[in-house]
């Protein structure tokens, strides 16, 4: 995610280890939205994009309130319990994991962006250079480990024992067919590995610490590829409200050029705008939930 910088996942609870406590919800959203205010849950309520978004929403005749959270587990619970109208902080894989583990049916109704996960190497500029180095450091947290391994699969550096795994672990790697050794470390230590001269898959949250930007990646997952679809960040609501016309306006406002400019400023240009339809997002969610259940 980062849920939003990548924005998962064995269990949603694992995502919150270093994220602190919830900021709390101080107002409840009515099932019928009688107040006329759309309450939005976000883990980045302090970002400039929300200031611009609220201005654009007001121009469109919508009154919105953005509730901030520092615990990534809370916004989905708050939405399920009627304390929020919608939330916007997570990618599809995180949502799928929540639904499967909570027996919930939250639904995406619009796309926002995707944050490609990149492979970085101080001493090389190509995948061949990485192969020559012989080892890649990846984050070991449940949020990013599986995605990092799949980035290496897409780069042709790693082969899995079984194709198509959504959240592979190092144990799923066929070492005899792979071109590099994979070492999983704490996400913050991927920066240390990179600085020590090893190729590393680095989560967007730690790029600044490594003194690199997303454009410096030797390789990154392609947002247009099926493998990246579970990492599309989405607007989410309850199943009975997924077709609400005002909620569709929220999606349109998010893609306003001025809001998008603020998004790029907030994310140092690492966000890639996505306009996938609600129907496609809901199918991706269903497929992702099925894979999670299959992998157990």
C-alpha positions as a Markdown table, in Angstrom:
| # | Residue | x | y | z |
|---|---|---|---|---|
| 1 | Unk | 0.0 | 0.0 | 0.0 |
| 2 | Unk | 1.5 | 1.2 | 1.1 |
| 3 | Unk | -1.9 | 0.7 | 0.9 |
| 4 | Unk | -1.7 | 3.6 | -1.0 |
| 5 | Unk | 2.0 | 3.2 | -1.5 |
| 6 | Unk | 1.7 | -0.2 | -1.5 |
| 7 | Unk | -1.1 | 0.4 | -0.2 |
| 8 | Unk | -0.8 | -7.6 | 1.2 |
| 9 | Unk | -1.4 | -10.4 | 2.6 |
| 10 | Unk | -1.8 | -13.3 | 4.8 |
| 11 | Unk | -4.0 | -11.6 | 7.3 |
| 12 | Unk | -5.1 | -8.0 | 7.4 |
| 13 | Unk | -4.0 | -7.7 | 11.0 |
| 14 | Unk | -0.4 | -8.1 | 10.0 |
| 15 | Unk | -0.5 | -4.8 | 8.1 |
| 16 | Unk | -0.9 | -2.7 | 11.1 |
| 17 | Unk | 2.2 | -3.8 | 13.1 |
| 18 | Unk | 4.0 | -0.5 | 12.7 |
| 19 | Unk | 1.1 | 1.8 | 12.0 |
| 20 | Unk | 0.0 | 2.8 | 15.5 |
| 21 | Unk | -3.5 | 3.3 | 16.8 |
| 22 | Unk | -6.6 | 4.6 | 15.1 |
| 23 | Unk | -7.4 | 8.3 | 15.1 |
| 24 | Unk | -11.0 | 7.3 | 15.8 |
| 25 | Unk | -14.3 | 8.0 | 14.2 |
| 26 | Unk | -16.2 | 10.9 | 15.8 |
| 27 | Unk | -19.3 | 10.9 | 13.7 |
| 28 | Unk | -21.6 | 8.3 | 12.3 |
| 29 | Unk | -22.9 | 8.1 | 8.7 |
| 30 | Unk | -26.6 | 7.4 | 8.5 |
| 31 | Unk | -27.8 | 4.6 | 6.3 |
| 32 | Unk | -29.8 | 7.1 | 4.3 |
| 33 | Unk | -27.2 | 9.8 | 4.4 |
| 34 | Unk | -29.8 | 12.1 | 5.9 |
| 35 | Unk | -27.2 | 14.7 | 6.9 |
| 36 | Unk | -26.3 | 15.3 | 3.3 |
| 37 | Unk | -22.7 | 14.8 | 4.2 |
| 38 | Unk | -20.7 | 12.0 | 2.6 |
| 39 | Unk | -18.2 | 10.7 | 5.2 |
| 40 | Unk | -15.0 | 9.3 | 3.7 |
| 41 | Unk | -12.4 | 7.2 | 5.6 |
| 42 | Unk | -8.8 | 7.7 | 4.6 |
| 43 | Unk | -5.4 | 6.9 | 6.1 |
| 44 | Unk | -3.9 | 10.0 | 4.4 |
| 45 | Unk | -6.5 | 12.6 | 5.4 |
| 46 | Unk | -3.8 | 15.2 | 5.9 |
| 47 | Unk | -2.6 | 15.1 | 2.2 |
| 48 | Unk | -3.0 | 18.1 | 0.0 |
| 49 | Unk | -5.1 | 16.0 | -2.5 |
| 50 | Unk | -8.0 | 15.9 | 0.0 |
| 51 | Unk | -8.0 | 19.7 | 0.3 |
| 52 | Unk | -8.3 | 20.1 | -3.4 |
| 53 | Unk | -10.8 | 17.2 | -3.6 |
| 54 | Unk | -13.1 | 18.8 | -1.0 |
| 55 | Unk | -13.0 | 22.1 | -2.9 |
| 56 | Unk | -14.0 | 20.3 | -6.2 |
| 57 | Unk | -16.7 | 18.3 | -4.4 |
| 58 | Unk | -18.2 | 21.6 | -3.0 |
| 59 | Unk | -18.2 | 23.0 | -6.6 |
| 60 | Unk | -20.1 | 19.9 | -7.6 |
| 61 | Unk | -22.7 | 20.3 | -4.9 |
| 62 | Unk | -21.4 | 17.6 | -2.6 |
| 63 | Unk | -20.6 | 18.1 | 1.1 |
| 64 | Unk | -17.8 | 15.6 | 2.1 |
| 65 | Unk | -16.1 | 15.0 | 5.4 |
| 66 | Unk | -12.8 | 13.1 | 5.4 |
| 67 | Unk | -12.1 | 11.1 | 8.6 |
| 68 | Unk | -8.4 | 10.2 | 9.2 |
| 69 | Unk | -7.1 | 6.9 | 10.5 |
| 70 | Unk | -3.6 | 5.7 | 11.3 |
| 71 | Unk | -4.5 | 2.0 | 11.7 |
| 72 | Unk | -5.2 | 0.4 | 8.4 |
| 73 | Unk | -7.6 | -2.2 | 9.9 |
| 74 | Unk | -10.1 | 0.3 | 11.1 |
| 75 | Unk | -11.6 | 2.0 | 8.0 |
| 76 | Unk | -13.2 | -1.2 | 6.7 |
| 77 | Unk | -14.6 | -2.1 | 10.1 |
| 78 | Unk | -16.0 | 1.5 | 10.4 |
| 79 | Unk | -17.6 | 1.2 | 6.9 |
| 80 | Unk | -19.1 | -2.2 | 7.7 |
| 81 | Unk | -20.6 | -0.8 | 10.9 |
| 82 | Unk | -22.1 | 2.2 | 9.3 |
| 83 | Unk | -19.7 | 4.8 | 10.7 |
| 84 | Unk | -18.5 | 5.8 | 7.2 |
| 85 | Unk | -20.3 | 6.1 | 3.9 |
| 86 | Unk | -17.2 | 5.1 | 1.8 |
| 87 | Unk | -13.5 | 4.7 | 2.3 |
| 88 | Unk | -10.5 | 5.3 | 0.0 |
| 89 | Unk | -7.2 | 4.0 | 1.3 |
| 90 | Unk | -6.7 | 0.4 | 0.1 |
| 91 | Unk | -5.9 | -1.8 | -2.9 |
| 92 | Unk | -8.1 | -4.7 | -4.0 |
| 93 | Unk | -6.0 | -7.4 | -2.4 |
| 94 | Unk | -6.3 | -5.7 | 1.0 |
| 95 | Unk | -10.0 | -5.4 | 0.5 |
| 96 | Unk | -10.3 | -9.1 | -0.6 |
| 97 | Unk | -8.4 | -10.2 | 2.4 |
| 98 | Unk | -10.7 | -8.2 | 4.7 |
| 99 | Unk | -13.8 | -9.6 | 3.1 |
| 100 | Unk | -12.6 | -13.2 | 3.2 |
| 101 | Unk | -11.4 | -13.1 | 6.8 |
| 102 | Unk | -14.4 | -11.0 | 8.1 |
| 103 | Unk | -17.1 | -12.6 | 6.0 |
| 104 | Unk | -17.9 | -9.1 | 4.7 |
| 105 | Unk | -19.1 | -7.9 | 1.3 |
| 106 | Unk | -17.5 | -4.5 | 0.9 |
| 107 | Unk | -17.4 | -3.5 | -2.8 |
| 108 | Unk | -15.2 | -1.3 | -4.9 |
| 109 | Unk | -17.1 | 1.3 | -7.0 |
| 110 | Unk | -14.2 | 3.3 | -8.5 |
| 111 | Unk | -10.4 | 3.2 | -9.1 |
| 112 | Unk | -7.9 | 5.7 | -8.0 |
| 113 | Unk | -4.3 | 4.8 | -8.8 |
| 114 | Unk | -1.7 | 2.1 | -8.5 |
| 115 | Unk | 1.8 | 2.4 | -7.0 |
| 116 | Unk | 4.2 | 0.1 | -9.0 |
| 117 | Unk | 6.7 | -1.8 | -6.8 |
| 118 | Unk | 10.2 | -1.4 | -8.0 |
| 119 | Unk | 13.6 | -3.2 | -8.1 |
| 120 | Unk | 16.5 | -0.9 | -7.5 |
| 121 | Unk | 20.3 | -1.4 | -8.0 |
| 122 | Unk | 23.0 | 1.1 | -7.3 |
| 123 | Unk | 25.5 | -0.6 | -9.5 |
| 124 | Unk | 23.4 | -1.5 | -12.5 |
| 125 | Unk | 20.7 | -0.3 | -14.8 |
| 126 | Unk | 19.3 | -3.5 | -16.3 |
| 127 | Unk | 17.8 | -6.8 | -15.3 |
| 128 | Unk | 20.9 | -8.5 | -16.7 |
| 129 | Unk | 23.0 | -6.4 | -14.2 |
| 130 | Unk | 20.7 | -7.7 | -11.4 |
| 131 | Unk | 21.1 | -11.3 | -12.6 |
| 132 | Unk | 24.9 | -10.9 | -12.6 |
| 133 | Unk | 24.7 | -9.7 | -9.0 |
| 134 | Unk | 23.1 | -13.0 | -8.1 |
| 135 | Unk | 21.0 | -11.9 | -5.1 |
| 136 | Unk | 18.0 | -9.7 | -4.5 |
| 137 | Unk | 16.9 | -8.4 | -1.1 |
| 138 | Unk | 13.1 | -8.1 | -0.7 |
| 139 | Unk | 10.8 | -7.0 | 2.2 |
| 140 | Unk | 9.5 | -9.9 | 4.4 |
| 141 | Unk | 6.3 | -8.3 | 5.5 |
| 142 | Unk | 3.0 | -9.8 | 4.5 |
| 143 | Unk | 2.0 | -6.6 | 2.7 |
| 144 | Unk | 4.9 | -6.7 | 0.2 |
| 145 | Unk | 6.7 | -10.0 | 0.2 |
| 146 | Unk | 4.5 | -11.8 | -2.2 |
| 147 | Unk | 4.2 | -8.9 | -4.6 |
| 148 | Unk | 8.0 | -8.4 | -4.5 |
| 149 | Unk | 8.5 | -12.1 | -5.5 |
| 150 | Unk | 6.0 | -11.6 | -8.3 |
| 151 | Unk | 7.9 | -8.6 | -9.5 |
| 152 | Unk | 11.0 | -10.8 | -9.8 |
| 153 | Unk | 8.9 | -13.4 | -11.6 |
| 154 | Unk | 7.8 | -10.7 | -14.1 |
| 155 | Unk | 11.4 | -9.6 | -14.6 |
| 156 | Unk | 12.4 | -13.2 | -15.5 |
| 157 | Unk | 14.7 | -13.5 | -12.5 |
| 158 | Unk | 12.7 | -16.0 | -10.4 |
| 159 | Unk | 10.6 | -19.1 | -11.2 |
| 160 | Unk | 7.9 | -20.4 | -8.8 |
| 161 | Unk | 7.2 | -24.0 | -8.1 |
| 162 | Unk | 3.6 | -23.3 | -9.1 |
| 163 | Unk | 2.5 | -20.5 | -11.5 |
| 164 | Unk | 0.0 | -17.8 | -10.7 |
| 165 | Unk | 0.4 | -17.7 | -6.9 |
| 166 | Unk | -1.1 | -14.5 | -5.5 |
| 167 | Unk | 1.0 | -14.2 | -2.4 |
| 168 | Unk | 4.1 | -16.4 | -2.9 |
| 169 | Unk | 6.7 | -16.8 | -0.2 |
| 170 | Unk | 10.4 | -17.7 | -0.5 |
| 171 | Unk | 9.4 | -21.3 | 0.0 |
| 172 | Unk | 7.5 | -21.2 | -3.3 |
| 173 | Unk | 10.6 | -20.3 | -5.3 |
| 174 | Unk | 12.2 | -23.0 | -7.4 |
| 175 | Unk | 15.8 | -22.2 | -6.7 |
| 176 | Unk | 17.1 | -24.5 | -9.4 |
| 177 | Unk | 15.3 | -22.6 | -12.1 |
| 178 | Unk | 15.7 | -19.1 | -10.8 |
| 179 | Unk | 18.5 | -16.7 | -11.8 |
| 180 | Unk | 19.0 | -15.0 | -8.4 |
| 181 | Unk | 18.9 | -15.9 | -4.8 |
| 182 | Unk | 16.1 | -14.1 | -2.8 |
| 183 | Unk | 16.8 | -12.8 | 0.7 |
| 184 | Unk | 13.8 | -11.6 | 2.7 |
| 185 | Unk | 14.5 | -8.9 | 5.4 |
| 186 | Unk | 12.6 | -6.3 | 7.3 |
| 187 | Unk | 11.2 | -3.8 | 4.9 |
| 188 | Unk | 13.4 | -1.0 | 6.3 |
| 189 | Unk | 16.5 | -3.2 | 5.8 |
| 190 | Unk | 15.9 | -3.3 | 2.0 |
| 191 | Unk | 17.3 | 0.2 | 2.0 |
| 192 | Unk | 20.4 | -1.0 | 3.9 |
| 193 | Unk | 20.8 | -3.8 | 1.4 |
| 194 | Unk | 20.5 | -1.3 | -1.5 |
| 195 | Unk | 23.1 | 1.0 | 0.1 |
| 196 | Unk | 25.4 | -1.9 | 0.6 |
| 197 | Unk | 25.3 | -2.6 | -3.2 |
| 198 | Unk | 22.8 | -5.3 | -3.4 |
| 199 | Unk | 19.8 | -5.2 | -5.8 |
| 200 | Unk | 16.6 | -4.6 | -3.7 |
| 201 | Unk | 12.9 | -4.4 | -4.1 |
| 202 | Unk | 12.0 | -1.4 | -2.0 |
| 203 | Unk | 8.5 | -0.3 | -1.0 |
| 204 | Unk | 7.6 | 3.2 | -1.9 |
| 205 | Unk | 7.5 | 4.3 | 1.7 |
| 206 | Unk | 11.3 | 3.7 | 2.0 |
| 207 | Unk | 12.4 | 5.2 | -1.4 |
| 208 | Unk | 13.3 | 8.6 | 0.2 |
| 209 | Unk | 15.5 | 6.8 | 2.7 |
| 210 | Unk | 17.3 | 5.1 | -0.1 |
| 211 | Unk | 17.7 | 8.4 | -1.9 |
| 212 | Unk | 15.9 | 7.1 | -5.0 |
| 213 | Unk | 12.7 | 7.9 | -6.8 |
| 214 | Unk | 10.3 | 5.5 | -8.6 |
| 215 | Unk | 11.8 | 6.5 | -11.9 |
| 216 | Unk | 15.2 | 5.0 | -10.8 |
| 217 | Unk | 13.8 | 1.5 | -10.8 |
| 218 | Unk | 15.6 | -1.1 | -12.9 |
| 219 | Unk | 12.3 | -2.9 | -13.2 |
| 220 | Unk | 8.8 | -2.5 | -11.7 |
| 221 | Unk | 5.5 | -4.3 | -12.1 |
| 222 | Unk | 3.4 | -3.1 | -15.0 |
| 223 | Unk | 0.0 | -1.6 | -14.0 |
| 224 | Unk | -1.5 | -2.8 | -17.2 |
| 225 | Unk | -0.6 | -6.5 | -16.5 |
| 226 | Unk | -3.1 | -8.9 | -14.9 |
| 227 | Unk | -0.6 | -9.6 | -12.1 |
| 228 | Unk | -0.8 | -5.9 | -11.0 |
| 229 | Unk | -4.6 | -5.7 | -11.0 |
| 230 | Unk | -5.0 | -6.7 | -7.3 |
| 231 | Unk | -2.9 | -3.7 | -6.4 |
| 232 | Unk | -5.3 | -1.1 | -7.9 |
| 233 | Unk | -6.3 | 1.3 | -5.2 |
| 234 | Unk | -10.1 | 1.8 | -5.0 |
| 235 | Unk | -13.1 | 3.6 | -3.6 |
| 236 | Unk | -15.1 | 1.2 | -1.4 |
| 237 | Unk | -18.6 | 1.1 | 0.0 |
| 238 | Unk | -21.2 | -1.5 | 1.1 |
| 239 | Unk | -22.8 | -3.7 | -1.5 |
| 240 | Unk | -26.2 | -2.1 | -1.2 |
| 241 | Unk | -24.8 | 1.4 | -2.0 |
| 242 | Unk | -22.3 | 0.6 | -4.8 |
| 243 | Unk | -24.5 | 2.3 | -7.4 |
| 244 | Unk | -25.1 | 5.5 | -5.5 |
| 245 | Unk | -24.9 | 8.4 | -8.0 |
| 246 | Unk | -23.2 | 10.8 | -5.6 |
| 247 | Unk | -20.5 | 8.2 | -4.9 |
| 248 | Unk | -19.9 | 8.0 | -8.7 |
| 249 | Unk | -19.4 | 11.7 | -8.6 |
| 250 | Unk | -16.6 | 11.2 | -6.0 |
| 251 | Unk | -14.8 | 9.0 | -8.5 |
| 252 | Unk | -15.1 | 11.6 | -11.2 |
| 253 | Unk | -13.9 | 14.3 | -8.9 |
| 254 | Unk | -10.8 | 12.3 | -7.9 |
| 255 | Unk | -9.8 | 12.2 | -11.6 |
| 256 | Unk | -10.1 | 15.9 | -12.0 |
| 257 | Unk | -6.8 | 17.3 | -13.3 |
| 258 | Unk | -6.3 | 19.5 | -10.3 |
| 259 | Unk | -6.8 | 16.7 | -7.9 |
| 260 | Unk | -4.5 | 14.5 | -9.9 |
| 261 | Unk | -1.9 | 17.2 | -9.8 |
| 262 | Unk | -2.1 | 17.2 | -6.0 |
| 263 | Unk | -1.9 | 13.4 | -5.9 |
| 264 | Unk | 1.4 | 13.6 | -7.9 |
| 265 | Unk | 2.7 | 16.2 | -5.5 |
| 266 | Unk | 1.8 | 14.1 | -2.5 |
| 267 | Unk | 3.3 | 10.9 | -3.9 |
| 268 | Unk | 6.5 | 12.4 | -5.5 |
| 269 | Unk | 5.1 | 11.2 | -8.9 |
| 270 | Unk | 5.0 | 7.6 | -8.0 |
| 271 | Unk | 1.2 | 7.2 | -8.4 |
| 272 | Unk | -0.1 | 5.9 | -11.8 |
| 273 | Unk | -3.7 | 7.0 | -12.4 |
| 274 | Unk | -6.2 | 4.1 | -13.1 |
| 275 | Unk | -9.7 | 4.4 | -14.6 |
| 276 | Unk | -10.8 | 0.8 | -14.5 |
| 277 | Unk | -14.6 | 0.5 | -14.4 |
| 278 | Unk | -16.6 | -0.5 | -11.3 |
| 279 | Unk | -17.7 | -3.7 | -13.0 |
| 280 | Unk | -14.2 | -4.7 | -13.8 |
| 281 | Unk | -13.0 | -3.8 | -10.3 |
| 282 | Unk | -15.7 | -6.0 | -8.8 |
| 283 | Unk | -14.7 | -8.9 | -11.0 |
| 284 | Unk | -11.1 | -8.5 | -10.0 |
| 285 | Unk | -12.2 | -8.5 | -6.4 |
| 286 | Unk | -14.2 | -11.7 | -6.9 |
| 287 | Unk | -11.2 | -13.4 | -8.6 |
| 288 | Unk | -8.8 | -12.3 | -5.9 |
| 289 | Unk | -11.1 | -13.5 | -3.1 |
| 290 | Unk | -11.4 | -16.9 | -4.9 |
| 291 | Unk | -7.6 | -17.1 | -5.1 |
| 292 | Unk | -7.1 | -16.2 | -1.4 |
| 293 | Unk | -9.6 | -18.9 | -0.4 |
| 294 | Unk | -7.9 | -21.4 | -2.7 |
| 295 | Unk | -4.5 | -20.7 | -1.2 |
| 296 | Unk | -5.9 | -20.9 | 2.3 |
